[in-house]
């Protein structure tokens, strides 16, 4: 008989506001707590949008991360908090998520005990100059690093030259299959057929290309286009829709608490991002049995759309190819079996983190 040993686990992240990394932390923390592990989350900013069980203890440090002079304050507060939490036993696993939290942790005395989880394509965030290379090496050289995709691992090694004594390990983002399927059964009160996309309304998501491609396609009279999400590009996108006379076809629905009811009832999900590390929304769409067309951007989509689904990866940025793929996908699409998404279930991914910790 195998007896499970309960673990003490800490997540460190900027905040629990909207975002992919934040959702990953919330999912993993909830899953690990459900297995009777002792789970804590330390945040530097408030703004949680996730309902976590009482078993997950969320600690907000009193330090605003917006100003450079708070770096040392947050370092001190982080060390003080971890030291206090470890009076009754050390943490078995400390994972740190997002760049600011990586920076603060790398300055602390816990820097070598932490695992730095990489969710971002740094080649798109930072210029490849000597200052950024030195900064990234200071933070990450010879640290315990997990990336959420193979492509991101390749970038860290070959673009940023982050080679060291320790191997970089890939652990993909999780999804909660049972929760997604349950929430997907809710009705969304939209009667017409539609295709869909979702995410923050930012330039990086390139919803402008999606809108142009859709309005140029042959499907607009049969399918509407729905975009879920909020962000700084909302006004520009609204103006684009108006300038293309698309008000009767394209709908910016804003933030939705339950996107799965929209995704499940869509005829197609379309991803036009400039880059994606490992987009959970594509896994969630597969879980909802919703067809996907995506630009073949760096890095995640090509790692998710495998097998027969590969043909619906189109040349990055090519609107003509996107239109063709959309028109084909709504007519005929391969069967989406559980083999495309089942191994990403949150229980499996949580176990990989716990197993990884035992190996470092």
C-alpha positions as CSV (number, residue, x, y, z in Angstrom):
1,X,0.0,0.0,0.0
2,X,1.4,3.4,-1.0
3,X,0.9,6.1,1.6
4,X,0.8,9.6,0.2
5,X,3.0,12.1,2.0
6,X,1.3,15.5,2.3
7,X,3.5,18.4,1.2
8,X,3.8,22.1,2.0
9,X,3.6,24.2,-1.1
10,X,4.2,27.9,-1.9
11,X,3.3,29.8,-5.1
12,X,4.7,33.3,-5.6
13,X,3.1,35.5,-8.3
14,X,2.5,39.2,-9.0
15,X,-1.2,38.9,-8.4
16,X,-4.2,36.7,-9.1
17,X,-5.8,39.0,-11.6
18,X,-6.9,38.0,-15.1
19,X,-4.1,36.3,-17.1
20,X,-2.9,32.9,-18.2
21,X,-0.2,32.5,-15.5
22,X,-2.6,33.6,-12.8
23,X,-5.1,31.0,-13.9
24,X,-2.4,28.3,-13.9
25,X,-1.5,29.1,-10.3
26,X,-5.1,29.2,-9.2
27,X,-5.8,25.8,-10.8
28,X,-2.7,24.1,-9.4
29,X,-3.2,25.6,-6.0
30,X,-6.8,24.4,-5.8
31,X,-5.9,20.9,-7.1
32,X,-3.0,20.5,-4.7
33,X,-5.1,21.7,-1.7
34,X,-7.8,19.2,-2.7
35,X,-5.2,16.4,-2.0
36,X,-4.8,17.7,1.6
37,X,-1.5,19.4,0.8
38,X,-0.8,22.7,2.7
39,X,-0.9,25.4,0.1
40,X,0.0,29.1,0.2
41,X,0.1,31.8,-2.5
42,X,2.1,35.0,-2.0
43,X,1.1,38.0,-4.2
44,X,2.6,41.5,-4.5
45,X,-0.6,43.1,-5.9
46,X,-4.3,42.7,-5.1
47,X,-7.0,42.1,-7.6
48,X,-8.0,38.4,-7.5
49,X,-10.7,37.2,-9.9
50,X,-10.5,33.6,-8.8
51,X,-12.6,31.8,-6.2
52,X,-10.2,29.7,-4.2
53,X,-11.1,27.3,-1.4
54,X,-10.3,28.3,2.2
55,X,-7.6,25.6,2.2
56,X,-5.5,27.8,-0.1
57,X,-4.1,30.6,2.1
58,X,-3.5,33.8,0.0
59,X,-1.1,36.3,1.4
60,X,-0.9,39.9,0.0
61,X,2.4,41.6,0.7
62,X,2.2,45.3,1.5
63,X,4.4,46.5,-1.4
64,X,3.4,48.2,-4.6
65,X,5.3,46.6,-7.5
66,X,4.8,49.6,-9.8
67,X,7.7,51.6,-8.4
68,X,11.4,50.6,-8.6
69,X,12.1,51.5,-5.0
70,X,9.6,48.9,-3.8
71,X,11.9,46.1,-5.1
72,X,13.9,46.0,-1.9
73,X,10.8,46.4,0.3
74,X,9.2,43.5,-1.4
75,X,12.3,41.4,-1.2
76,X,12.4,42.0,2.6
77,X,8.6,41.3,3.0
78,X,9.0,38.1,1.0
79,X,11.8,36.8,3.1
80,X,10.1,37.8,6.3
81,X,6.8,36.1,5.2
82,X,8.5,32.8,4.1
83,X,10.5,32.7,7.2
84,X,7.4,33.1,9.3
85,X,5.5,30.4,7.3
86,X,8.4,27.9,7.7
87,X,8.5,28.0,11.5
88,X,6.2,25.0,11.5
89,X,8.1,23.2,8.7
90,X,9.9,24.0,5.5
91,X,8.2,24.2,2.1
92,X,8.6,21.1,-0.1
93,X,7.9,23.1,-3.3
94,X,8.3,26.8,-4.0
95,X,7.3,27.9,-7.5
96,X,7.6,31.5,-8.8
97,X,5.5,32.8,-11.7
98,X,6.0,36.0,-13.9
99,X,9.0,38.2,-14.3
100,X,8.5,40.6,-11.4
101,X,8.1,37.8,-8.9
102,X,11.2,36.1,-10.5
103,X,13.2,39.2,-10.0
104,X,12.2,39.6,-6.3
105,X,12.8,36.0,-5.5
106,X,16.2,36.0,-7.2
107,X,17.3,38.7,-4.9
108,X,16.1,36.9,-1.8
109,X,17.8,34.2,0.3
110,X,15.3,31.7,-1.1
111,X,16.6,32.1,-4.7
112,X,18.1,28.6,-5.0
113,X,15.2,26.8,-3.4
114,X,12.7,28.2,-5.8
115,X,11.6,26.9,-9.2
116,X,11.1,29.7,-11.7
117,X,8.1,28.9,-14.0
118,X,8.4,30.6,-17.4
119,X,5.1,31.7,-19.0
120,X,6.3,34.5,-21.3
121,X,8.1,34.7,-24.7
122,X,10.9,37.0,-23.5
123,X,12.2,37.5,-27.1
124,X,9.0,39.5,-27.7
125,X,9.2,41.4,-24.4
126,X,12.9,42.3,-24.2
127,X,15.4,43.6,-26.7
128,X,18.4,41.3,-27.2
129,X,21.0,43.6,-25.9
130,X,23.8,43.2,-23.4
131,X,21.8,44.7,-20.5
132,X,18.8,42.4,-20.8
133,X,21.0,39.4,-21.4
134,X,23.0,40.2,-18.2
135,X,19.7,40.7,-16.3
136,X,18.2,37.4,-17.4
137,X,21.4,35.6,-16.6
138,X,21.5,37.1,-13.2
139,X,17.9,36.0,-12.5
140,X,17.9,32.6,-14.1
141,X,21.5,31.2,-14.5
142,X,21.8,27.8,-12.8
143,X,18.3,28.1,-11.3
144,X,15.6,25.5,-11.3
145,X,13.6,26.4,-14.4
146,X,10.3,25.1,-15.7
147,X,8.9,26.3,-19.0
148,X,5.3,25.7,-20.2
149,X,6.3,24.7,-23.7
150,X,9.1,23.1,-25.6
151,X,9.4,26.2,-27.8
152,X,10.0,28.4,-24.8
153,X,12.7,26.0,-23.5
154,X,14.4,26.2,-26.9
155,X,14.3,30.0,-26.8
156,X,15.8,30.2,-23.4
157,X,18.7,28.0,-24.4
158,X,19.4,29.1,-27.9
159,X,18.2,32.8,-27.9
160,X,19.2,33.9,-24.4
161,X,21.9,31.3,-23.9
162,X,20.6,30.2,-20.5
163,X,22.6,27.0,-20.4
164,X,23.7,25.9,-17.0
165,X,24.3,23.0,-14.7
166,X,20.6,22.2,-14.3
167,X,18.3,21.0,-17.1
168,X,15.3,23.2,-18.1
169,X,12.2,21.0,-17.6
170,X,9.0,21.4,-19.6
171,X,5.6,21.1,-17.8
172,X,2.7,22.2,-19.8
173,X,-0.2,24.3,-18.6
174,X,-3.1,22.5,-17.0
175,X,-6.9,22.5,-17.6
176,X,-9.7,21.3,-15.3
177,X,-11.5,18.9,-17.6
178,X,-14.4,18.1,-15.3
179,X,-15.0,21.8,-14.5
180,X,-14.9,22.8,-18.2
181,X,-17.4,20.1,-19.3
182,X,-19.7,21.1,-16.5
183,X,-19.6,24.8,-17.2
184,X,-19.9,24.2,-20.9
185,X,-23.4,22.8,-20.5
186,X,-24.8,26.2,-19.5
187,X,-26.7,28.2,-22.1
188,X,-25.4,31.4,-23.5
189,X,-28.7,32.8,-25.0
190,X,-27.1,33.4,-28.4
191,X,-29.3,31.8,-31.0
192,X,-27.3,32.3,-34.2
193,X,-24.4,30.2,-35.4
194,X,-21.0,31.8,-34.7
195,X,-17.2,31.4,-34.6
196,X,-15.3,32.7,-31.6
197,X,-12.0,34.0,-30.2
198,X,-11.1,35.1,-26.7
199,X,-8.4,36.9,-24.8
200,X,-7.2,40.3,-23.7
201,X,-7.9,42.9,-26.3
202,X,-4.3,43.7,-27.0
203,X,-2.2,44.3,-30.1
204,X,-0.4,40.9,-29.5
205,X,-3.7,39.0,-30.0
206,X,-4.2,40.6,-33.4
207,X,-7.9,40.5,-33.3
208,X,-7.8,43.2,-36.1
209,X,-6.5,40.5,-38.5
210,X,-9.2,38.1,-37.4
211,X,-11.9,40.7,-37.9
212,X,-10.6,41.6,-41.4
213,X,-10.2,37.9,-42.4
214,X,-13.7,37.0,-41.2
215,X,-15.4,40.0,-43.0
216,X,-13.6,39.0,-46.2
217,X,-14.6,35.4,-45.9
218,X,-17.6,33.6,-47.4
219,X,-19.0,32.6,-44.0
220,X,-20.1,36.0,-42.6
221,X,-23.7,35.6,-43.7
222,X,-24.0,32.2,-42.0
223,X,-21.8,32.7,-39.0
224,X,-21.3,35.6,-36.7
225,X,-18.0,36.4,-35.0
226,X,-17.9,36.7,-31.2
227,X,-14.8,38.0,-29.4
228,X,-14.6,37.6,-25.6
229,X,-12.4,39.8,-23.5
230,X,-11.5,43.3,-22.4
231,X,-8.4,45.4,-23.0
232,X,-6.8,48.6,-24.3
233,X,-7.6,47.8,-27.9
234,X,-11.4,47.8,-27.5
235,X,-11.9,51.2,-29.0
236,X,-9.6,50.6,-31.9
237,X,-11.4,47.3,-32.7
238,X,-14.8,48.9,-32.4
239,X,-13.7,51.6,-34.9
240,X,-12.3,48.9,-37.2
241,X,-15.6,47.0,-37.1
242,X,-17.5,50.2,-37.9
243,X,-15.2,51.2,-40.7
244,X,-15.7,47.8,-42.4
245,X,-19.5,47.9,-41.9
246,X,-19.2,44.9,-39.6
247,X,-21.6,45.9,-36.8
248,X,-24.2,43.3,-37.7
249,X,-21.5,40.6,-37.9
250,X,-18.9,41.1,-35.2
251,X,-19.6,41.3,-31.5
252,X,-17.2,42.3,-28.7
253,X,-18.8,40.6,-25.8
254,X,-16.3,41.7,-23.1
255,X,-15.2,39.7,-20.1
256,X,-17.2,36.5,-19.4
257,X,-17.1,34.5,-16.2
258,X,-17.9,31.4,-18.1
259,X,-16.3,31.4,-21.5
260,X,-16.8,27.6,-21.9
261,X,-20.6,27.9,-22.6
262,X,-19.6,30.2,-25.5
263,X,-16.8,28.0,-26.8
264,X,-18.8,24.8,-26.7
265,X,-21.6,26.3,-28.8
266,X,-19.3,27.9,-31.3
267,X,-18.7,26.3,-34.7
268,X,-15.0,27.2,-34.6
269,X,-12.4,28.8,-32.3
270,X,-9.8,31.0,-34.1
271,X,-6.4,32.1,-32.7
272,X,-4.6,35.0,-34.4
273,X,-2.0,35.8,-31.7
274,X,1.4,37.1,-32.5
275,X,2.9,34.7,-30.0
276,X,1.6,32.2,-27.3
277,X,3.7,30.2,-24.9
278,X,1.1,27.4,-24.3
279,X,-2.4,28.8,-24.8
280,X,-4.8,27.1,-22.3
281,X,-7.8,28.4,-24.4
282,X,-6.9,26.0,-27.2
283,X,-6.8,23.1,-24.8
284,X,-10.1,24.2,-23.4
285,X,-11.6,24.5,-26.9
286,X,-10.5,20.9,-27.6
287,X,-12.1,19.8,-24.3
288,X,-15.3,21.4,-25.5
289,X,-15.0,19.5,-28.8
290,X,-14.8,22.8,-30.7
291,X,-12.8,23.0,-33.9
292,X,-9.7,25.2,-34.0
293,X,-7.9,27.3,-36.6
294,X,-4.7,29.0,-35.5
295,X,-1.8,31.0,-36.9
296,X,1.4,28.9,-36.5
297,X,2.9,31.5,-34.2
298,X,5.6,30.9,-31.6
299,X,5.2,28.6,-29.7
300,X,2.2,26.9,-28.2
301,X,-0.3,26.3,-31.0
302,X,2.0,23.9,-33.0
303,X,2.5,21.8,-29.8
304,X,-1.2,21.5,-29.2
305,X,-2.6,21.0,-32.7
306,X,-1.1,17.7,-33.5
307,X,-2.0,14.8,-35.7
308,X,-4.9,15.5,-38.1
309,X,-5.3,18.9,-36.6
310,X,-2.0,20.1,-37.9
311,X,-3.5,21.1,-41.2
312,X,-5.4,23.9,-39.5
313,X,-2.2,25.6,-38.4
314,X,-1.8,28.3,-41.1
315,X,1.2,30.5,-42.0
316,X,1.7,33.1,-39.4
317,X,0.1,36.4,-40.4
318,X,-1.2,35.3,-43.7
319,X,-4.9,36.4,-44.0
320,X,-5.6,34.6,-47.2
321,X,-4.5,31.2,-45.6
322,X,-6.5,32.1,-42.5
323,X,-9.7,32.7,-44.6
324,X,-9.2,29.5,-46.5
325,X,-8.7,27.5,-43.3
326,X,-11.7,29.0,-41.5
327,X,-14.0,28.3,-44.5
328,X,-12.8,24.7,-44.6
329,X,-13.0,24.1,-40.9
330,X,-16.7,25.1,-40.5
331,X,-17.5,22.6,-43.2
332,X,-15.4,19.7,-42.1
333,X,-13.1,19.0,-39.3
334,X,-11.4,15.9,-37.8
335,X,-12.9,14.2,-34.8
336,X,-11.5,15.7,-31.6
337,X,-10.8,12.7,-29.3
338,X,-9.7,12.8,-25.7
339,X,-6.1,11.9,-26.7
340,X,-5.7,15.6,-27.7
341,X,-6.3,17.0,-24.3
342,X,-6.7,14.4,-21.5
343,X,-3.1,14.3,-20.4
344,X,-3.2,18.1,-19.7
345,X,-5.8,17.5,-16.9
346,X,-4.8,19.5,-13.8
347,X,-4.3,16.4,-11.6
348,X,-1.7,15.1,-14.0
349,X,0.1,18.4,-14.3
350,X,0.1,18.9,-10.5
351,X,1.7,15.5,-10.1
352,X,4.4,16.5,-12.5
353,X,5.3,19.5,-10.4
354,X,5.4,17.4,-7.2
355,X,7.5,14.7,-8.9
356,X,9.8,17.4,-10.4
357,X,10.4,18.8,-7.0
358,X,11.5,15.3,-5.7
359,X,14.0,15.1,-8.5
360,X,15.7,18.5,-8.2
